[in-house]
Amino acid sequence: MFNRYAGADPRELLPGVTLRTLAHGERTLLAEVRLARGAVIPEHRHPQEQTGYLVSGRLEFSVAGESLIAEPGSSWSLPADLPHGASALEDSVVVEVFSPVRDDYLPLH
């Protein structure tokens, strides 16, 4: 399955945080997340493994109580159910893969 980036509509998840689902299959979902400087993703957990790559910007992650700074080129893989959150220190673009698929991130059409 191929998707065109321009055809995927972004949706606001939180103030200053938008999600664009780029592609998904039966077991994985690929998403682009944009965070405006100052945006916060509160600590949360989910049953999906989450692997990401910071394309641009700077993020401060909180992972299981530990603070980490991500810069362009940083990548991560978070196991399912691990508490984590993030704050955007700059406007940032992240590409992430979730497995299994996050139903709440599937396109709305």
N, C-alpha and C positions, 0 to 999 in steps of 0.2 A: 504494500500500500504506500502510495506517495501522497504527500500533502504539500500544498503551496503555502509558504510562510505568509504571503500577503493575504491569503484567504482566511487565515485563522484570526478570529476576533479576540482581542484581549478582554479580560474581565477583571474588575477590581476585587481583590480578596480582602484587603484591609486598606485603610487610608495610606496612600503612597505606595501600595504594592499591587502590581498587576500580573496576571498569569495569562500566558498564551500557550494552549496545548498545541504542540507541533505535530505529533504523531502518536499513535498508540496501537498496540496489538493485543493479543490475548493475555500476555504476561507483563508487559512493560508499557510505560507512558513516558514520553519525552516532552518536557515543558520548558518554556522560557519565562523567567520571573524577572521583572524589573522593579527595583526599589528606589524610590526617591530619597535623597539625603534626609536623614532624620526619621525615616519610616522604621517601624518596629514590628517584628513578628514575635508575639509573646511565646514564652516557653510552652511547648506542646509535645505530644507524642502521637504516633500513628502506627498501624500494623504493617506499613510498607517499609522496605529498605529504601534508602534515599541516597543516590550518588549524584554529586554535583561538581560543576566547574565554574569558577568566577571568570567571566569574560572581561568585565571592566568594573572599576569602582573599588571600594573597600567596604568590608563587612566585619562587624564584631559578632562572633558566634558565642553563644552560651551552650555548651554541650555537657550534659550531666554535671552541671555546676562549675565547669571549667570555662574560662574565657579564652577565646582564640581570635586572632586577627587574620582575615583572609584578604589577599591582594590579587590582582590579575594573574591568572595562571594557577592559583590555588585550586585544589580539588579535595573532595571528601567522600566518604562512604559511611553512612550512619545506619547501624542495624535497626531493625524494627523495634518499636516501643522505647527507644532511647529518648529521654527528655532533651529538647533542644529549642533554641530560638535565635533570633538575629536582629541586629540593628544596623542600618545603613549609615556608614560614616561619610559616604559620598553617593551620588547617583550610581547605581550598580545594575549590571545585567548578569544573570545566572542562568545556566542551562542545567536542568536536572532530569534524572531518570528515576522513576518510582516502580517498584516491583513488590507485590502484584500491582496492577493498575489501581489508581485512586479513582473510584467512581465519581467523587465530587469534583474531579478535574477534567472529566470527559466533556467534550463540546456540548453546548446546550441546544443544538438543533436536532 
